């Protein structure tokens, strides 16, 4: 199996790992060329990540993956999350 395919498999496994950890339901997961961004998510559970990420360190993968999953989670579940103390105390 070539290295690019292995990296794609590893990357998707990291997405699934973080999705379980963050309790986010991913309906569809893609890794494909993207011109202007690292990733995108939709409210129906579709996540796309740029193939450019495959050449980066895995710690950067985690950063982008968690960021996208939290964006998706926030759009779906914002009403169930507690606001940070700074928001409720007028600090922001």
HELIX and SHEET records of a PDB file:
HELIX    1   1 UNK A    3  UNK A   22  1                                  20    
HELIX    2   2 UNK A   51  UNK A   55  5                                   5    
HELIX    3   3 UNK A   58  UNK A   77  1                                  20    
HELIX    4   4 UNK A   78  UNK A   80  5                                   3    
HELIX    5   5 UNK A   85  UNK A   88  1                                   4    
SHEET    1   A 3 UNK A  28  UNK A  32  0                                        
SHEET    2   A 3 UNK A  46  UNK A  50  1                                        
SHEET    3   A 3 UNK A  39  UNK A  41 -1                                        
END                                                                             
